Amino acid sequence: MNIQIFGKSKCFDTKKAERYFKERRIQYQSIDLLRYGMSGKEFDSVLRAVGGIDNLIDWESKAPEITLMKYMDDKRVKEDKVFDNSALMKTPIVRNGKQATVGYCPEIWAAWE
């Protein structure tokens, strides 16, 4: 397994995800999403794995961009805005090769083991 956890340093779900893998002695790479972001290929891979941009956006965020995106139909514009501003992504984003999850999903991670 090659686990990557993209998260925000103050996100409790990210900390829970890291604890989940630590308790099972599964090595992972932790990446601060706000500081380093994602590469274009990583972003595209995650979008395909999670089923599109609407599943990647943190709709509960207080950011004004989120309110605007609720009324947008153009997925390409949404993708560009989210790629440019990592703070709009729901975390943690956990990748295992071509598989990925958004949010805290231990039932899916258990199937990866």
Sequence and secondary structure as in RCSB ss.txt:
>XXXX:A:sequence
MNIQIFGKSKCFDTKKAERYFKERRIQYQSIDLLRYGMSGKEFDSVLRAVGGIDNLIDWESKAPEITLMKYMDDK
RVKEDKVFDNSALMKTPIVRNGKQATVGYCPEIWAAWE
>XXXX:A:secstr
  EEEEE TT HHHHHHHHHHHHTT  EEEEEHHHH   HHHHHHHHHHHTSGGGTB TT   HHHHHHTT   H
HHHHHHHHH GGGB S EEEETTEEEES  HHHHHHH 
